[in-house]
Amino acid sequence: MTITIGVHASNPSLYHLYHLTRHGFAQRELEPLGESVAFHPYSNGVRTGELLSRGVIDFGGTGSTPPVTAQAAGHDLVYTAVSAPRPEHGALLVPEDSPLRTAADLKGATVHLAIGSWQTHLVAKALDDAGLSYADDITAERSTADSEQLLRTGAVAAWVAQGPQLAAARRTGGLRTLIRTGDVITDRSVFFTRRALAEERPEIIEALTRALRRADDWAAAHPRDAARIASADLGGTVDDWESALTALPWRIEAVGDAFLAEQQEAADIFHRTGFIERPVTVADAVARTAGRPAKAS
């Protein structure tokens, strides 16, 4: 059997696992189980639930929002592991001279963000905490390559930046953080699979989790080399990538009750604001065989 791992640039652990195939982290973990590995690159993590359900991939990872929207779309997924919190992974920025000082001040504003990603969770939760609605109180627009420039010229009021774009924006100056991610959500990377694989072959999930930890350990020990890989592939400077990558925890953890509770809170906010059409019970995305998700080991 070949285990196909989905890969996109927004999930750092999977991205580096893929780009470090010469080290064979995944293959070395799967071979004792009689399995081989393949990688399926794709551009948009929002599609992960669909690709799992269609059997295009067997295992994937995103930020916090896509698994919730996947459940809402009827995809039967199981959480397998999460990263440690990433409080400095991203931030909602405004111009230095902006009158906006709190999330409550965003009422009526146009905000650029990667809609459907963890950034939706960040903005929706920050607004909800301020008594505002993601659906009714802001205009959420999808980020573009021009988002930073639009922010600097006043065409938009706020922009959620992450990774090297955030590092570059801060290096340039003239912007300030209105909302720090870690003050609102934990912003974990989230890994998940189809229910059948999680429940029938938990040893494969454990092997994949070990492979992710191997890739994370490498990236944590070699941030400059990891930055060179990303810069050459995705653009941006090596220095900005290194700043972004060193801000990540590079640690895989078990799925716990606190994470499930945060995901449920997000699902409830999304449903209340119409971002998802039906309510979601996040605890349903737990492997039934053991009664709990597979633990990172």
N, C-alpha and C positions, 0 to 999 in steps of 0.2 A: 504494500500500500504506500502511496505517496501522500504525504501531508503537505498541503499547500498553504503557505503563510501569506496573508495579505499584507502589502507594504504600501505606505504613502508617506510623504515627507513630513506630515504634521505629527507623526508619532515617533519621537526620537529613538526609543528603544528598538522598535521594529525596523526603523530606517537603518540604524547602525548594525543590527543583526544581519540585514540583507547586504549591506556594503562591506561587511567583514566576512563574506563567505569563504575567503581564503583561510580563515581560522577554523571553519567548519563547526562553529558552536552548536548549531541546530543538528547537523548531521551526526556529530559525535554523541549527542544525547539520544537521537532516535535509532541509530543503528543497532544498539543492543536489544531494541524492541522489534527488530525486523522491518523497520520502516525507513523510507527515504524522504527527502524534503525537496520541495520546489517553492519558489517565490512568485507571487503574482503582484507586480506593481500596478497601482492605480492612483488617480490624482485626487480623489475626493473622499475623505473618510466618512462622510455622511452616507455613502453607499455600502458601508461594511455589513450592515444587517442584511441587506438585499443579497449581497454577494455570498454571504454565509448560507442563506436560505436556498439560493439557487445551486449551491454546491461548487461555485467557482473557487471559493477559498474555504479552508477548514478552520482557520484561526485568524483573528485580527485584533486590532486595537485602535482606540481613538481617544478623544477627551470625554468629558462627562455627558455631553448632550446626545451624541448619536445613538448610544444604546437605549436611551429613553425613547427617542423618536422611533427607533427600530421596534421596540416593544409595542409602541402605540400603533405601528403599522402592521402588527400581527406576527412579527418574526419571533420565533421561539428560541431565544438565546440564553446562554448561561455565562455569568461573570466567572472568570478564572483567577484573576490577580489584578492588582492595581499598583501604580507607582506610589512612592511616598508623596506627600503634598508638595506642590510646586508654587510657593507663594510669590516668587519673583519671575515666573514664566511670562507674564503679560501684565498690562496695566491699561486703564482707560485714561487717555491723555487729553489735555486741553491746552490752548495757548497760555503762556505765562500771564498775559494780561486779561484772560477771560474772567468775566464776572462769576462764572460757575465755581462754587466752592464745596458743594455737597451733592450727593446723588439727587436730593430733592430739587436742586436747581436745574436738573435736566428736563424738567417738564416743558414740553413744547419744542425740544431740541431735536436736531437731526444727528444721529449717531451712526458712524461707520463701524461695522464689525463683520466678522466671518459668520454669517447667519447659519445656524445649524451646528456650529462647533461649540466647544466649551465656552466661547465668548458669549453666546446667547445665554448660557447659564449664569455667567458673571453679571451681565447687564440686567437680566430679568430678576435675579435675586437682589441685586443692589437697589433696583427700583422698588421691588416688593417691600424690602426692609424700610424704605422711605415712604411707604404708603402710596406708591405710584404703580402704574400698570405698563408693562412692556408693550401691550397691544394698543393702549389708548393714549399714553402720555408722552411718547417719543415717536419719532419717525426713524425706524431702524432700516438702514440701507447697507447693502453688501459692500464690503471693502473692495477697493480696486488698487491698482498700482499707483494711483494718484491720491490715495486717501491722505497721506501725510501732507502733501502740498495743499489739498483742499482744506485741511485743518489749519494750516499755517496762514492761508489767505482768508479764513473766516467763512468759507463756503459750507463747512460743516462745523458743528459745535464741539464734537468729541470723536475720538477714534480709539478703538481697542487695538493696541499693537502688541506683538509678541516676538520672541526670539531675536534674530539679528535685526529685524526692523525696529524693535524697541531699543536695542542697543545703539543702533545708528541714530535714531531720533534723539536719544538722550545725549549722545556724543555731540550732535549738532547744536543742541541747546534751543532755547526759546519755547519749550513746552514743559508742562508740569503734570504730575500724576494727580488726577482727581480721585480715582478709585484704585487702590492697590488690591491686586487679586487676592492675596492671602488674608485680607481683612474681610472678605466676603465669602469665598468658597475655597476648598482645599485644592481644586484644580489638579486632580490626579490624571495621569494616563490610565486608561481602563482597557483591560484585555478580556475578550469574550469569544465564544465558540457556539456551534450548534449544540442543542441539548443532547442529541444522540451520541456525539463524540464525547462530550463531557461525562455522560453517565455510563456509556459502554466501554470507553477506553480512558479512564482517568489517568492511567500511567503515561499516556501520550501528553496529556495536559501538563502533568508534572514535569515531563522531560522538556516541553517547550518553555515552561516557566524557568527551569534551570538554564536553558539556552539564553533566554532574555537576561537573566542575571549575569551570565558570562559576558554578554555584549555590553551590558551596563558597566560592569567592572572594568572592561577595556576602555570604554569612553571616559570613565571617571579618571583612569590612570593616564590617559593620553588625550587630554582635551585639545591640544594644538593639532594633533593628527586628525582627530574627529572633526575639528573645524575646517581643516583643509579639504577633507572629503566633501563636506556639505557645501563649502564655498565653491568648489570646482563644479559640483553638480547642480546647485540651486542658485548660485549667484550670491552677491553680498561679499563683504570683506572677511578675510580669515579672522581678523581681530574682533569684528562684531560677532561672528559665529562663536568664537572662543568665549567671549563675554556671555553670550546666551547659553552656551552649553555648560559652562561652569556654574551657572545659576540653577541648574537642574540637580535633583537629589541623586539620580542614578541608583535607585534602590527599589526593588520589587517587594511588595508586601502582600499578605493574604487579604482577601475580601472580608471586611469585618462589619459589625453592626453599625458603627458610626458612618462608614461609607454608604451602606444601604439606606440609612436614614437620610443622609444628605441627598442621595439620588431620588428618594421618595419625595423629599421637599421640592426638589427641582421639577419632578414630574407633576406634582400638584400645582405648582406655579404655572408650568407650561399649559396645563389643561385649563386652568382658570383664565388664562389670557388668550386661549385659543391657538396657541402655538402647536399643540397636539389636539386631535379631535376627540379622543376618548381617554378616560382615566387609565392610569397604569399602576399596577401593583409591582413595585420593583423586586420585592422578595420572591416573586414568581421566577425570577431569573437566577435561581439557585439550583444546583444539581440535586436531584431528589435522592440519588443513591446513598449519599452520605449525609444528606440533610443540610450540608453546608457547602460552599464553593471549595474547590481544590485549594490547598494552602501552598504558598511559596515555600520551597525547601532549599 
